[in-house]
Amino acid sequence: MKGQTCWECQKKSEWVCRLCIKYLCKTHLDLHIITPEPHDIEKLNTKSSSQNHVYKKELQLRIQILEKAKSKILRQSKTLLKEIHVLTQKAIKPLDDIKGFYIGLLTKDCDAKVIEKITNNTFSLEDVQDVSLGSQISGFYKQAFVVERKKQVKNYEFLSIDQLQRSIEIECDMILDGHGDLILGVAVTNDSKFVFSCSNDSTIRIWSIERKTQIMVLKGHTQPVKCIVLTSDNKYAITGSSDKTIRIWDISRYTGARSIESEETSYKWQECVIQAHNFSVLCIDVSEDLHYIVSGSHDNMVKLWNFRSKKLETFFATHSKPVKAVLITKDNDLVISGSFDTTIRVHCIAERSQGYVLKGHTSGVTCLAVTKDSKTLISGGLDNTIRIWNLKKKAQEFIFEGHKLPISAVTITSDSRYIISGSRDKTLLIWDMNNRKQIGTLSGHTDFVWTICLTSDNKYAISGAFDLSIHIWDIEERKSIAVLQGHKTSISSIFITNGQKYLVTGSKDASVQTWNLLNKTPISYYKTHTDPILSLALSDNGNLLVSGSEDKTIHVYDCDGVNENIIFKGHKGPVTALALTSNTTFIASGSVDKTIRLWNLTRKNQAIKFKEHNGTVTCLAFSIDDLKIVSGSLDGTIRVWSIINAIQENVIQDTRPIFNLAITMDFEYIVAAVGRGCVVVWDLKTKNILKSFGDRSSASLWIKAKPITKSFFVYAFDGNS
């Protein structure tokens, strides 16, 4: 900043400390350096500090572009060499085959016909045209891989938060929000790649285990989805709901039987709807041979359906209370049902009749599982017990007791060694079938554990709970290795770093989640606010996250977990705007209270307060040298503030509210989203409008450059915002 004076003596400054935001002369520089506080000293030159930063940033950007161009050339060359190698081997192989044949002839006696053929025929090199680089290949290497052009102002389009969320979800093949209500069922594919969950929110969601990300939402049920099961060939998901229907979904595109197709609506995934019961469908199972579906309902009925024809085969009206659990044995011989009437009833499929009743639970039966050999049944109940039954002897063998509250789910490993149970006491317990004792506890859920399934290799248990999360547990290590969850309500704020590597989303449920856009995976999940998230900021390296909320506080998270999280309090209203300096030393915050506050992260205190706006502060941005703040407000003004002098330096007045803004690296232009769908470009020195784009029907918080590319950040001038 040319012409700035020393903070201490008012002489001409030659240096600036970016941590303290102080200009210093040579004398006071020496005194400043010997203080115990950290420093970030930079020498001022004849150019402005801002121009110097722009110059250095531009050089660094150009070096990166050159390296990318080199990488592209090397990558293409490597691909070509591989293809040439393959073609070479294909050409050489028949020659080697003939050569081998001739060598073989030299070592053995040949019949007259072979000798006659060899001696009477000629053998010579064919006239082969020499290979040369084709025009397409040589054209690639003759291209100008970098180009320098005059910066041009681009057209813009508005994106609402919902539109931006949808764009990110389509581009990255992931869903940002999660279940909005209780998780009632989970199932996992045989290859352990995907988890399916169903919920009280009436949706079915598909999660990638490898990416730990939700990739699809299936909608069709009109009321809570109570249960879900997958067919053994991974082609279909079958769900039961409070809307009294059973629905069959074609899931093969995500489970290997078909390639992933373009975005389609849920009804195209829906294979069939069966009007199943007179009341809610509470439980469901499908036979291993894909011949039968069995369902249990609040109408006390158990029904057997033909999977292929989707027609009712028979029903069993033997329970006196709702049926909470059903299964078909692995040998496809028996249907077993458990009810709130405390009984377990065993039905013979072939004879279409009830075989016998198992009694022992003193309260309702809530869950069932059967061993692979179909000889042993496991049941869990509201009496807090897990009971083991011998199906051949038709008798109870022993009881597991350990849970403090009712059992919600049980499952057994395919080798019949271990049982895993889930309970309303928020825990999963592991039981050894051979030694008949509890051998482990899995803790991590914060509400009722309601559903459990196992991967086919028996290594991992997957549980769904009323805390709206799905945990993946390493059974041997006895610990949670991943949590599958998203925002529980709609997303209210989105922030993307300059390099488009990281995404942060904030929700009305007061949670904040960070995502890696390069590998399309979630990184961390925070819920420390008490009210909806309204503003976010994240350092370009993804290490420091800042969130502002309706609860009037600012929360600072160290994403590496090295330093303690910080909470700043001071605003009298919701925090609606945030910005972070490039060296992550200061945070600027704007609020409904019409003020802008600057917070020192090193000293953990408020450094400066600006209060010239007459309306809510909606957006903030730092200059490239971190010495100025630009703010926009619903009062229709854009204001420029000097951090060094703690004063307002410039005001641009408009009649329309300002919703978002971006500044160019040279600090000459401001681009802002204003009023009802307009983007305006101002010259910061003259305050004149250079150009105005659009006149849409609704205001928005995001600007996006056209043509749309594979990035979602706000670009002001050809990528230099």
C-alpha positions in Angstrom: 0.0 0.0 0.0 1.9 3.0 -1.3 1.9 6.0 0.9 1.0 4.3 4.2 2.8 5.6 7.3 4.4 3.7 10.2 2.0 2.5 12.9 4.3 3.8 15.6 5.8 7.1 14.4 3.9 8.2 11.2 7.0 8.1 9.1 6.9 6.5 5.7 6.5 2.7 6.0 8.8 0.2 4.3 7.4 -3.0 5.8 4.1 -4.6 6.8 3.4 -7.3 9.4 0.5 -9.3 8.0 -0.2 -11.1 11.3 -0.6 -7.8 13.2 -1.8 -5.8 10.2 0.8 -3.0 11.0 2.9 -0.9 8.7 6.4 -0.2 10.0 9.4 1.9 9.3 12.9 0.4 9.5 13.4 1.5 13.2 10.1 0.1 14.4 10.5 -3.0 12.3 13.6 -3.9 14.4 11.7 -3.3 17.6 8.7 -5.2 16.4 10.7 -8.3 15.5 12.2 -8.7 19.0 8.7 -9.0 20.6 7.7 -12.5 21.5 4.6 -12.5 19.3 4.6 -14.3 15.9 5.3 -12.2 12.8 4.7 -12.3 9.1 6.9 -9.5 7.7 6.8 -8.4 4.0 8.8 -5.6 2.4 6.8 -3.0 0.5 8.0 -2.1 -3.0 7.2 0.7 -5.5 4.1 -1.2 -6.6 1.2 -1.4 -4.3 1.2 -4.4 -1.9 -2.1 -5.6 -3.6 -0.5 -5.5 -7.1 2.5 -7.4 -5.8 0.3 -10.1 -4.4 -1.6 -10.3 -7.7 1.7 -10.5 -9.6 3.0 -13.3 -7.4 -0.3 -15.2 -7.4 -0.5 -14.9 -11.2 3.1 -16.3 -11.6 2.3 -19.2 -9.3 -0.9 -19.9 -11.3 1.0 -19.8 -14.6 3.6 -22.2 -13.2 0.8 -24.6 -12.2 -0.8 -24.4 -15.6 2.5 -25.1 -17.3 3.0 -28.2 -15.1 -0.5 -29.4 -15.9 0.2 -29.0 -19.6 3.4 -31.1 -19.2 1.5 -33.7 -17.3 -1.1 -33.9 -20.1 1.5 -34.4 -22.8 3.3 -37.1 -20.7 0.0 -38.8 -20.0 -1.0 -38.9 -23.6 2.4 -40.1 -24.7 2.3 -42.9 -22.1 -1.1 -44.0 -23.4 0.2 -43.9 -27.0 3.3 -45.9 -26.1 1.1 -48.5 -24.4 -1.0 -48.8 -27.5 2.0 -49.0 -29.8 3.5 -51.7 -27.5 0.2 -53.7 -27.8 0.2 -53.3 -31.6 3.9 -54.3 -31.8 3.3 -57.5 -29.8 0.3 -58.3 -32.0 2.4 -57.9 -35.2 5.4 -59.9 -33.8 3.4 -62.8 -32.4 2.5 -64.5 -35.7 6.1 -64.0 -36.9 7.4 -65.7 -33.7 4.9 -68.5 -34.1 6.2 -69.2 -37.7 9.8 -68.9 -36.5 9.2 -71.4 -33.7 7.6 -73.8 -36.2 10.7 -73.6 -38.5 13.1 -74.1 -35.5 11.0 -77.2 -34.6 11.4 -78.5 -38.2 15.2 -78.3 -37.9 15.3 -80.7 -35.0 13.2 -83.5 -36.4 12.6 -85.5 -39.5 9.9 -84.1 -41.8 7.6 -85.8 -44.2 8.0 -85.3 -48.0 5.0 -82.9 -48.3 6.6 -80.4 -45.8 10.0 -80.6 -47.5 8.4 -80.1 -50.9 6.4 -77.0 -49.7 9.5 -75.4 -48.1 11.8 -76.0 -51.0 9.4 -75.2 -53.8 8.0 -71.9 -52.3 9.8 -68.6 -51.9 9.9 -66.7 -48.6 10.9 -63.0 -48.5 10.2 -59.7 -46.8 6.9 -58.1 -47.9 6.9 -54.5 -49.1 5.8 -52.9 -45.8 5.2 -49.2 -45.7 7.2 -47.5 -43.0 5.2 -46.2 -40.0 4.9 -42.4 -39.5 3.0 -40.2 -37.1 -0.5 -39.7 -38.4 -1.9 -36.2 -38.7 -4.0 -36.7 -35.6 -1.0 -37.7 -33.4 1.4 -35.2 -34.8 -1.3 -32.5 -34.6 -1.6 -33.2 -30.9 2.1 -32.5 -30.3 2.0 -29.4 -32.5 -0.7 -27.7 -30.4 -0.1 -24.6 -28.3 -0.7 -26.1 -24.9 -0.9 -22.7 -23.1 -2.3 -19.4 -24.4 -2.3 -15.8 -23.0 -5.4 -13.7 -23.6 -6.8 -10.5 -22.4 -9.2 -11.0 -19.5 -12.8 -10.8 -20.6 -16.0 -10.3 -18.6 -18.2 -13.3 -18.9 -22.0 -13.7 -18.7 -23.5 -15.1 -15.5 -26.5 -17.0 -14.3 -28.0 -17.2 -10.8 -28.1 -20.4 -8.8 -30.2 -20.8 -5.7 -28.9 -22.9 -2.8 -31.1 -25.7 -4.0 -29.9 -25.4 -7.6 -26.3 -25.3 -6.6 -26.8 -28.4 -4.3 -28.4 -30.2 -7.2 -25.6 -29.3 -9.6 -23.0 -30.6 -7.1 -24.9 -33.8 -6.5 -25.2 -34.5 -10.3 -21.6 -33.6 -11.0 -20.1 -35.6 -8.1 -22.6 -38.4 -8.0 -23.4 -37.9 -4.3 -26.3 -36.7 -2.2 -25.5 -34.0 0.4 -28.4 -34.4 2.8 -29.3 -37.6 4.7 -32.4 -39.2 6.3 -34.7 -36.6 7.8 -36.2 -39.1 10.3 -35.6 -42.4 12.1 -33.7 -45.1 10.3 -35.8 -48.2 10.4 -33.9 -50.7 8.2 -30.5 -51.4 6.6 -29.3 -54.0 4.1 -26.0 -54.5 2.4 -25.1 -56.0 -1.0 -23.3 -59.3 -1.3 -20.1 -57.6 -2.6 -20.1 -55.2 0.4 -20.1 -52.2 -1.9 -23.4 -50.6 -1.1 -25.7 -50.1 1.9 -29.4 -49.5 1.5 -31.4 -47.8 4.2 -35.0 -47.0 4.8 -36.5 -44.4 7.0 -39.5 -42.8 8.7 -39.0 -40.0 6.1 -40.5 -42.3 3.5 -37.3 -42.6 1.4 -34.8 -45.4 0.6 -31.2 -44.2 0.3 -28.2 -45.9 -1.3 -24.7 -45.4 0.2 -21.3 -46.3 -1.2 -19.2 -48.0 1.5 -16.0 -47.2 -0.3 -16.7 -43.5 -0.6 -18.8 -43.4 2.6 -21.2 -41.2 0.6 -24.9 -41.3 -0.2 -25.3 -41.7 -4.0 -29.0 -42.1 -4.6 -32.5 -41.4 -3.1 -35.4 -43.6 -4.0 -38.9 -42.1 -3.5 -42.2 -43.7 -4.0 -43.6 -44.7 -0.7 -46.1 -42.2 0.7 -45.5 -43.0 4.4 -42.6 -44.3 6.5 -40.6 -47.2 5.0 -40.5 -49.8 7.8 -38.3 -52.6 6.4 -36.0 -53.4 3.5 -34.4 -56.6 2.2 -32.2 -57.3 -0.9 -32.4 -60.3 -3.2 -29.5 -62.7 -3.2 -28.5 -61.7 -6.8 -28.3 -58.0 -5.8 -30.8 -57.1 -8.5 -33.8 -56.0 -6.4 -34.6 -54.2 -3.2 -37.9 -55.0 -1.5 -39.5 -52.5 0.9 -42.5 -52.5 3.1 -44.2 -49.4 4.4 -46.9 -47.8 6.5 -48.7 -47.0 3.2 -49.7 -50.7 3.3 -47.7 -51.5 0.1 -44.7 -53.7 -0.8 -42.5 -52.1 -3.5 -39.9 -53.9 -5.6 -37.0 -51.7 -6.9 -34.6 -52.5 -9.7 -31.2 -51.7 -8.2 -29.1 -53.5 -10.6 -27.5 -50.4 -12.1 -25.7 -49.7 -8.8 -24.9 -53.3 -8.0 -23.1 -54.5 -11.0 -25.7 -56.1 -13.2 -26.0 -53.1 -15.4 -23.9 -50.0 -16.1 -24.8 -46.8 -14.3 -27.1 -44.7 -16.4 -27.9 -41.0 -16.5 -30.1 -39.3 -13.9 -33.5 -40.9 -13.7 -36.6 -40.4 -11.6 -37.3 -42.8 -8.8 -40.4 -44.3 -10.5 -38.2 -45.8 -13.2 -36.4 -47.7 -10.5 -39.7 -49.0 -9.1 -40.4 -52.4 -10.6 -43.7 -53.2 -8.9 -46.1 -52.0 -6.3 -48.1 -54.7 -4.3 -51.1 -53.6 -2.3 -50.2 -55.9 0.5 -52.0 -55.4 3.8 -54.8 -53.5 5.4 -52.4 -51.9 7.8 -48.7 -51.0 7.9 -46.2 -53.6 6.5 -43.8 -54.0 9.5 -41.4 -56.7 8.2 -40.4 -58.5 5.1 -38.0 -61.2 3.7 -37.3 -62.9 0.4 -36.3 -66.5 -0.2 -32.8 -67.4 -1.3 -34.1 -68.9 -4.5 -36.1 -65.7 -5.3 -39.3 -67.7 -5.4 -41.1 -66.1 -2.4 -41.6 -62.9 -0.5 -43.0 -63.0 3.0 -44.5 -60.0 4.8 -45.8 -59.3 8.3 -48.2 -56.5 9.2 -49.9 -54.5 11.9 -53.1 -56.4 10.8 -51.7 -59.5 12.6 -51.3 -61.3 9.2 -48.3 -63.1 7.6 -48.6 -63.3 3.8 -46.6 -65.3 1.3 -46.2 -63.8 -2.2 -44.9 -65.3 -5.4 -41.9 -63.2 -6.3 -42.2 -63.7 -10.0 -45.9 -63.2 -10.5 -46.2 -60.8 -7.6 -49.4 -62.6 -6.5 -50.5 -63.8 -3.1 -49.8 -67.5 -2.6 -51.3 -67.9 0.9 -51.6 -66.2 4.3 -51.3 -67.2 7.9 -53.8 -65.6 10.3 -52.4 -67.2 13.5 -51.1 -64.2 15.5 -53.3 -62.2 17.8 -51.2 -59.0 17.7 -49.0 -57.2 15.1 -46.3 -59.3 13.4 -42.9 -57.5 14.0 -40.5 -60.1 12.4 -40.6 -62.6 9.6 -38.1 -64.7 7.8 -37.8 -67.6 5.3 -35.2 -70.3 6.3 -32.2 -70.7 4.0 -33.5 -74.1 2.8 -36.7 -72.3 1.6 -38.8 -74.7 3.6 -40.2 -72.6 6.5 -41.7 -69.2 7.1 -41.1 -68.1 10.7 -42.9 -65.1 12.3 -42.5 -63.3 15.6 -45.3 -61.1 17.1 -46.1 -58.7 19.9 -48.3 -61.5 21.2 -45.0 -63.0 22.6 -45.1 -66.1 20.3 -42.9 -67.4 17.4 -44.8 -69.4 14.9 -43.3 -71.7 12.3 -45.2 -72.3 9.0 -44.5 -74.9 6.4 -44.4 -73.4 2.9 -45.1 -76.7 1.1 -48.1 -77.5 3.1 -49.3 -73.8 3.5 -50.0 -74.4 7.2 -48.7 -73.6 10.6 -46.3 -76.2 11.9 -45.8 -75.3 15.6 -45.5 -72.5 18.1 -42.4 -71.5 20.1 -43.1 -69.9 23.5 -40.6 -68.4 25.9 -40.5 -64.7 25.6 -42.4 -62.9 28.3 -43.0 -59.8 26.1 -43.3 -59.1 22.4 -40.9 -60.7 19.8 -39.2 -57.9 17.8 -36.6 -59.6 15.6 -35.5 -63.0 14.2 -32.5 -64.6 12.5 -31.7 -68.1 11.4 -28.4 -70.0 10.8 -27.2 -70.9 7.3 -28.1 -74.6 7.9 -31.7 -73.6 8.9 -31.4 -75.6 12.2 -31.1 -72.8 14.7 -33.3 -69.8 15.3 -32.4 -66.6 17.2 -35.0 -64.2 18.5 -35.0 -60.9 20.4 -37.8 -59.4 22.4 -39.1 -56.6 24.5 -38.2 -58.6 27.5 -34.5 -57.6 26.9 -33.5 -61.2 26.1 -32.1 -63.0 23.1 -33.2 -66.6 22.9 -31.7 -69.5 20.9 -34.1 -72.2 19.5 -33.5 -75.6 18.1 -35.8 -75.9 15.1 -35.5 -79.7 14.8 -36.3 -80.2 18.5 -38.8 -77.4 18.5 -37.4 -76.1 21.8 -35.5 -73.3 23.4 -31.8 -74.1 24.1 -30.5 -71.2 26.0 -30.9 -67.4 26.7 -28.5 -64.5 26.3 -29.0 -61.6 28.8 -27.0 -58.4 28.8 -29.0 -55.6 27.2 -30.6 -53.1 29.6 -33.5 -52.3 27.3 -35.6 -54.2 24.7 -33.9 -55.9 21.8 -34.5 -54.2 18.4 -32.4 -56.3 16.0 -30.4 -59.6 15.8 -28.2 -61.1 13.1 -25.8 -64.1 13.0 -22.6 -64.6 11.0 -22.8 -67.1 8.1 -20.4 -69.5 10.0 -22.9 -69.4 13.0 -20.1 -68.4 15.4 -21.3 -65.0 16.5 -24.6 -63.2 17.1 -24.8 -59.4 17.0 -27.7 -57.7 18.7 -28.9 -54.1 18.8 -31.0 -52.6 21.5 -32.8 -49.5 22.7 -30.0 -49.1 25.2 -28.0 -47.6 22.2 -25.5 -50.5 22.0 -24.7 -53.5 19.9 -23.5 -56.6 21.7 -21.5 -59.5 20.3 -22.2 -63.0 21.5 -20.2 -66.2 21.1 -22.5 -69.0 20.1 -20.0 -71.8 21.0 -19.1 -70.5 24.5 -22.6 -69.0 25.0 -21.3 -65.7 26.4 -21.0 -62.0 25.5 -17.6 -61.2 24.1 -17.9 -57.6 23.0 -19.8 -54.3 23.1 -20.1 -51.7 20.2 -20.9 -48.2 21.4 -21.3 -45.1 19.4 -24.9 -44.5 18.6 -26.7 -41.8 20.6 -30.2 -43.2 20.3 -32.0 -46.5 19.9 -30.2 -49.1 17.7 -33.1 -50.3 15.4 -31.6 -52.4 12.6 -28.5 -54.5 11.9 -27.0 -56.4 8.9 -23.7 -58.1 8.2 -21.4 -58.1 5.2 -21.0 -61.4 3.4 -17.4 -61.9 4.7 -18.6 -61.5 8.3 -16.0 -58.7 8.9 -18.4 -55.8 9.3 -21.7 -55.1 11.0 -23.9 -52.3 9.8 -26.4 -50.6 12.1 -29.0 -48.0 11.7 -30.4 -46.0 14.7 -32.8 -43.4 15.8 -29.9 -40.9 15.8 -30.3 -40.8 12.0 -26.9 -42.3 11.5 -25.6 -45.6 10.0 -22.4 -47.1 11.6 -20.1 -49.6 10.0 -18.4 -51.7 12.7 -15.2 -53.8 12.4 -16.3 -56.8 14.4 -12.8 -58.1 15.2 -11.5 -54.7 16.2 -14.7 -53.9 18.1 -14.9 -50.3 16.8 -16.8 -48.1 14.4 -14.8 -47.5 11.2 -17.2 -45.2 9.4 -20.4 -43.3 9.9 -22.8 -42.8 7.0 -25.0 -39.7 7.5 -26.0 -36.5 5.9 -27.8 -33.4 6.9 -31.2 -34.1 8.5 -32.9 -31.1 7.1 -32.4 -28.8 4.1 -29.1 -27.3 3.3 -29.0 -23.6 4.1 -25.4 -22.6 3.3 -22.7 -23.8 0.8 -19.1 -22.8 0.5 -16.5 -24.1 -2.0 -12.7 -23.3 -1.8 -10.9 -21.5 -4.5 -9.3 -24.6 -5.9 -12.6 -26.5 -5.9 -11.1 -29.2 -3.8 -13.3 -28.9 -0.7 -17.0 -28.3 -0.2 -18.7 -27.3 3.1 -22.4 -27.5 3.6 -24.4 -26.1 6.5 -28.0 -27.1 7.4 -31.0 -26.0 9.2 -30.4 -28.8 11.6 -27.4 -26.9 12.9 -24.9 -29.3 11.4 -21.8 -28.6 9.2 -20.2 -31.2 6.9 -17.0 -31.0 4.9 -16.5 -32.9 1.6 -13.6 -33.7 -0.7 -14.7 -32.9 -4.2 -11.8 -34.6 -5.9 -12.5 -38.1 -4.5 -16.2 -37.2 -3.8 -16.1 -38.3 -0.2 -17.2 -36.7 3.1 -14.4 -35.7 5.5 -15.9 -34.5 8.8 -19.2 -33.8 10.4 -19.8 -31.2 13.2 -22.8 -30.3 15.2 -21.9 -27.7 17.8 -24.4 -24.9 17.0 -27.9 -24.8 18.4 -29.6 -23.2 15.5 -29.5 -23.2 11.6 -26.2 -22.5 9.8 -26.3 -19.3 7.8 -22.7 -18.8 6.7 -19.5 -20.7 6.1 -15.8 -20.3 5.3 -13.0 -22.8 4.7 -9.3 -22.3 4.2 -8.1 -23.3 0.7 -6.1 -26.2 2.2 -9.1 -27.5 4.0 -7.5 -27.2 7.5 -9.6 -24.4 9.0 -13.4 -24.3 9.0 -15.6 -21.4 10.2 -19.4 -21.4 10.6 -21.9 -18.8 11.5 -25.4 -19.5 12.8 -28.7 -18.1 13.9 -27.5 -18.7 17.4 -25.4 -15.5 17.0 -22.1 -17.4 17.4 -19.1 -18.2 15.2 -17.5 -21.6 15.5 -13.9 -22.3 14.3 -12.9 -25.9 13.7 -9.4 -27.2 13.3 -10.1 -29.9 10.7 -6.8 -31.7 11.5 -7.8 -32.0 15.2 -4.5 -30.5 16.4 -5.9 -27.3 18.0 -8.9 -26.7 20.2 -12.1 -25.5 18.5 -12.9 -21.8 19.1 -16.2 -20.1 19.7 -16.6 -16.3 19.1 -19.5 -14.5 20.7 -20.4 -10.8 20.2 -23.0 -10.4 17.5 -26.4 -9.4 18.7 -28.1 -11.1 15.8 -27.7 -14.2 13.5 -24.3 -14.4 11.7 -25.1 -14.1 8.0 -21.6 -13.6 6.3 -18.1 -14.9 6.9 -14.7 -14.4 5.2 -11.2 -15.8 6.1 -7.9 -14.2 5.3 -5.5 -16.1 3.1 -3.1 -16.7 6.0 -6.0 -17.8 8.2 -5.1 -15.2 10.9 -8.3 -13.2 10.8 -12.0 -13.9 10.3 -14.5 -11.3 9.2 -18.2 -11.8 10.2 -21.3 -9.9 9.2 -24.7 -10.1 11.0 -28.3 -9.2 11.1 -27.2 -6.7 13.7 -25.8 -4.6 10.8 -22.2 -4.9 12.1 -18.9 -6.4 10.7 -16.5 -7.8 13.2 -12.9 -8.8 12.7 -11.7 -11.6 14.9 -8.0 -12.5 15.6 -7.5 -16.2 15.6 -4.1 -16.0 17.2 -5.2 -14.0 20.1 -8.8 -15.4 20.1 -10.5 -12.1 20.5 -12.4 -9.4 18.6 -10.0 -7.0 16.9 -12.2 -4.4 15.1 -15.9 -3.6 14.8 -17.4 -1.7 11.8 -21.0 -0.4 12.0 -21.9 1.8 9.1 -24.4 -0.5 7.3 -28.1 0.2 7.8 -29.2 -3.4 7.0 -28.2 -7.0 7.4 -24.7 -7.7 6.2 -25.1 -10.5 3.6 -21.6 -11.0 2.1 -17.9 -10.3 2.8 -14.6 -10.6 0.9 -11.0 -9.8 1.7 -8.7 -8.2 -0.7 -5.8 -10.4 -2.0 -3.4 -8.7 0.4 -5.8 -9.3 3.3 -5.7 -5.6 4.3 -9.2 -4.5 3.1 -12.7 -6.0 3.6 -15.5 -5.5 1.1 -19.0 -5.9 2.4 -22.5 -6.1 0.9 -25.8 -5.5 2.7 -29.5 -5.5 2.3 -29.3 -1.7 2.6 -28.1 -1.6 -1.0 -24.5 -0.6 -0.3 -21.1 -2.1 -0.9 -18.5 -0.8 1.5 -14.8 -1.0 1.5 -13.0 -1.0 4.9 -9.4 -0.5 5.7 -8.2 -2.9 8.4 -5.0 -1.0 9.1 -6.8 2.3 9.8 -10.1 0.7 11.0 -12.2 3.0 8.8 -14.5 2.9 5.9 -12.7 3.9 2.7 -15.3 3.7 0.0 -19.1 3.2 -0.6 -20.9 2.1 -3.7 -24.6 2.9 -3.4 -27.4 0.9 -5.2 -31.1 0.9 -4.8 -31.3 -2.9 -4.7 -30.2 -5.3 -1.9 -26.8 -6.9 -2.3 -26.8 -10.7 -1.9 -23.3 -11.8 -2.8 -20.1 -10.3 -4.2 -16.7 -11.1 -5.5 -13.7 -8.9 -6.1 -10.9 -9.2 -8.7 -7.4 -9.9 -7.7 -6.2 -6.5 -8.8 -8.9 -4.9 -6.6 -10.2 -2.9 -9.6 -13.7 -4.4 -10.1 -16.5 -5.8 -8.0 -19.1 -8.2 -9.2 -22.3 -8.5 -7.1 -25.6 -10.3 -7.1 -28.2 -7.7 -6.5 -32.0 -7.3 -6.4 -34.2 -9.8 -8.2 -31.7 -11.8 -10.3 -29.2 -9.3 -11.5 -25.4 -9.4 -11.6 -23.7 -6.0 -11.7 -20.0 -5.2 -12.4 -18.7 -2.0 -10.8 -15.4 -0.1 -11.4 -14.2 0.3 -7.8 -12.4 3.6 -8.4 -15.1 5.4 -10.4 -18.0 3.6 -8.8 -19.5 3.3 -12.3 -21.5 0.3 -13.5 -19.5 -1.3 -16.3 -22.1 -4.0 -17.1 -25.3 -5.6 -15.8 -26.5 -9.1 -16.5 -29.9 -10.7 -16.2 -33.2 -9.8 -14.6 -34.6 -12.9 -13.1 -37.6 -13.4 -11.0 -35.9 -14.5 -7.8 -32.9 -13.4 -5.8 -30.1 -15.9 -5.2 -27.0 -16.3 -3.1 -24.7 -17.7 -5.8 -23.2 -16.6 -9.1 -21.9 -19.2 -11.6 -19.9 -18.5 -14.7 -21.2 -19.7 -18.1 -20.5 -21.9 -19.9 -21.0 -24.3 -17.0 -17.9 -26.3 -16.4 -17.0 -29.0 -13.8 -16.6 -26.4 -11.0 -19.0 -24.6 -8.7 -17.1 -21.7 -7.3 -18.1 -18.1 -7.9 -16.1 -16.7 -10.8 -16.1 -13.0 -11.3 -13.6 -12.3 -14.1 -12.3 -15.3 -16.1 -11.4 -17.3 -13.0 -9.8 -14.4 -11.0 -12.4 -13.7 -8.4 
